[in-house]
Amino acid sequence: MPGVVPAIFGGMRLGLVYSLPGVVVGEMIRARTGLDRRISFYAACFPAGGVPGTILALAVIGLTLNFLVVRTEAILLRWKDGPT
């Protein structure tokens, strides 16, 4: 079982890469509230800092999720980097 941990977390990281843009587009199309709906609103009204600020917030969310997956993988794979 410990040997499959790298493959599982590789799949989780790929899933994160593909799911976050999917959520963004889905919210832009269907949601009534949320960060992505705010991007659509700001794009229509042309405020100066609205769209970049919201995209920055989404980037921080994505980086945080990626950090959590990488950190969890490192914790579960401590045995792999042990003394040789």
Buried (B, 14 or more C-beta within 10 A) or exposed (E): EEEEBEEEBEEBBEEBEEEBEEBBEEBBEEBEEBBBBBBBEBEEEEEEEBBEBBBEEBEEBBEEBBEEBEEEBEEBEEEEEEEE
